[in-house]
Amino acid sequence: MTRPRPKPANRRMQDYRDRLRRAGLRPVQLWLPDTSSTTFMRKARAQARAIARGDRAGEELQDFIDAATPWTEA
């Protein structure tokens, strides 16, 4: 008795996507910063230093965050 051949990976993925669409979902593609890039690390380091120094920009950002999240002060 021979076993049926498995579906190719691209067909299995298409079937999976079709099932998700039938369930009312849709695909979304997200583009995120490459956290391993030197540019990202340099910017992150500069922002961390600015916050540590208490730069006005850092204070403004914290004020914005505090205003946008009133539930933290119950």
Helices and strands as residue ranges (DSSP letters): H 9-22, H 38-53, H 56-68, G 70-72
